[in-house]
Amino acid sequence: VYESKKGFLAQADRLELPFTDTPYKLLSIFPERQAPPELRLLAATVARGSAVSVDIRSLPAGRVYFLELKNPSGVAQLTRHRVFDTAKVQGSLSIPFAYSDVTGRWQLTLQDVATGLAATASVEVQP
């Protein structure tokens, strides 16, 4: 049993969950243990004004993922996040960087919405 945004909870026939922090929980059940998604960037370095491509070909079809981007200060870039279904989006995703973006190491996190499992990678943005 997995909880969205939290990950693996237990392998059990019965599960008791407290609902003190939220009025609902998104749970998913799989016959076997799931692996975190593979986050593959097609380049480790990009120039400002260009984009980094995220290869999503290895992700299972029909699953929903959340891709988060944080700047070198660790601030989430809300307008550049992506939520996508691999049944509808295939190949790669492009994450653009503006000419005015700060240089440094940016962090991308890919999370499987159903399992909460995630992988992180970074890209170096250069002038």
C-alpha positions in Angstrom: 0.0 0.0 0.0 1.3 3.4 -1.0 0.2 6.9 0.0 0.5 9.7 -2.5 3.3 12.2 -1.6 4.5 9.9 1.2 5.5 6.6 -0.4 5.4 3.0 0.8 3.2 2.4 3.9 2.9 -1.3 4.4 2.4 -4.7 2.8 -0.6 -5.9 4.6 -4.2 -7.1 4.2 -5.4 -4.5 6.7 -4.2 -1.0 7.5 -5.3 1.6 10.0 -4.6 5.2 9.2 -5.1 8.3 11.3 -6.9 11.2 9.6 -5.7 13.9 12.0 -3.7 15.8 9.4 -6.1 15.7 6.4 -9.7 14.8 5.7 -8.7 12.4 2.9 -5.7 10.3 1.7 -4.9 9.0 -1.7 -3.9 5.3 -1.5 -2.8 2.8 -4.1 -2.3 -0.9 -4.0 0.0 -3.0 -6.2 0.6 -6.7 -6.3 4.4 -6.1 -5.9 6.6 -3.5 -4.5 7.1 -0.5 -6.8 10.4 1.2 -7.7 11.0 4.9 -7.7 10.6 6.5 -11.2 13.8 6.9 -13.2 14.6 10.6 -13.8 16.9 10.9 -16.8 18.0 14.3 -18.1 19.3 14.5 -21.6 22.0 17.0 -20.5 23.6 17.8 -17.2 24.4 21.4 -18.2 22.3 24.0 -20.2 22.7 27.6 -21.0 20.3 30.3 -19.9 17.7 30.8 -22.6 17.7 27.1 -23.5 15.9 24.1 -22.1 16.7 20.8 -20.5 14.9 17.7 -21.8 13.6 15.0 -19.5 13.5 11.5 -21.0 10.2 9.8 -19.9 10.3 6.8 -22.2 11.2 4.4 -19.3 8.2 5.4 -17.2 5.2 2.9 -17.1 2.3 3.9 -19.4 -0.8 5.1 -17.9 0.7 6.6 -14.7 0.5 10.2 -13.6 3.7 12.0 -12.5 4.6 15.4 -11.0 7.8 17.1 -12.1 9.0 19.9 -9.8 11.7 22.4 -10.5 13.6 24.3 -7.8 16.1 27.1 -8.4 19.6 27.1 -6.8 18.2 28.7 -3.6 15.7 25.8 -3.3 12.7 27.9 -4.2 10.0 26.0 -6.2 9.3 27.4 -9.6 5.6 26.9 -9.6 4.9 28.1 -13.1 7.3 25.5 -14.5 6.0 22.4 -12.7 4.5 19.7 -14.9 1.8 17.1 -14.2 1.5 14.5 -16.9 0.0 11.2 -17.8 2.4 8.8 -19.6 -0.6 7.4 -21.6 -0.9 10.9 -23.2 2.7 12.3 -23.1 5.5 10.2 -24.4 9.2 10.7 -25.3 10.5 13.7 -23.5 9.4 16.9 -21.7 11.2 20.2 -22.1 11.8 22.5 -19.2 12.8 26.0 -20.4 15.2 28.4 -18.7 14.9 32.2 -19.2 17.8 34.4 -20.1 17.2 36.1 -16.8 17.3 32.9 -14.7 20.1 32.7 -12.1 23.0 30.4 -12.9 23.8 27.5 -10.7 22.6 24.0 -9.9 18.8 23.6 -10.3 17.0 20.6 -8.9 14.3 18.5 -10.6 12.1 16.0 -8.7 9.9 13.5 -10.5 7.2 12.0 -8.2 4.9 9.1 -9.1 1.5 10.5 -7.9 0.1 7.0 -7.2 3.0 5.8 -5.0 4.6 9.0 -3.7 8.0 7.5 -4.8 10.3 10.1 -6.2 13.7 10.6 -7.9 15.8 13.8 -8.0 18.4 15.1 -10.5 20.1 18.4 -11.1 21.0 20.5 -14.0 23.7 23.2 -14.1 22.4 26.4 -15.7 25.3 28.4 -17.1 25.5 31.9 -18.6 
